[in-house]
Amino acid sequence: MSTSQTLQNLYSLDVSSPDIPHLLDGLIQRDEKEQHLSSLQGPELTRLVDFLDQVRALLSAFRPVTR
């Protein structure tokens, strides 16, 4: 699966999906060869950043409390 296909799969998921970490890991590994993410611009880049920000916000809301 290409980086662009992986991105589309990622966007189709709810940000709370347990598959998110697996897809993000695969996205980064595939992009090391394809360099698709570094070429994103404009609306495509904004969409990725907004999606990742939603995932980050959700994960930080569930961060365990430590002393």
N, C-alpha and C positions, 0 to 999 in steps of 0.2 A: 504494500500500500504506500502511495506517495505521501509526501508531507501535506500537500493540498487536500488529499482525500482524508488524511488523519484530522486536519483542521475542521473539515466539514462534519466528520463524525463527532468531534469534540463539541462543536457548536450545537449539534442536535441533542446533546445531553442536557439534563438539568444540572445546574452548578453543584448540586449536592450529591450527584451520582457517585457511587463508589468506584466507577470505572475511570474517573477523572485522573487520578495519579498515574494509572497504567498508560492512558493515552498521552498524557504529558511527557512521560518518560520516553515512550516510543517516538513522539514528535521530535524531541530533542535529539535522540539517537539518529533518526533518519535524516534530520536536517544537517547533521554534521557532514553528510555526503552531498546533499542536494542544495544546501544554502538557500532554501526557499524563504525561510523566516527573515533573513537579513535583507531580502529584497522587497519585503512588504512596505507599502507606502500608503498614505492617505487613508481612505475608509477601511481598507483591509487591515492596516496596522492598528487603527483605532478600534476596530471590532475585536482583535486579538487582545489588546490591552484592556479593554472594558470587560471582556470575558474573564481574563485572568484576575482582574481586580475584584470581580464578583466572587470568584473562587477563594481568593485570599481573604476577603471579608468574612466569608462563611467559615473558613478554617480558623480564623483568629477568634471568632465568636465561640468556638468550641475548644479553644486551647485550655488544657487542664490548669487549674489553679495550684500554684506551688508556694511553699513558704520561703 
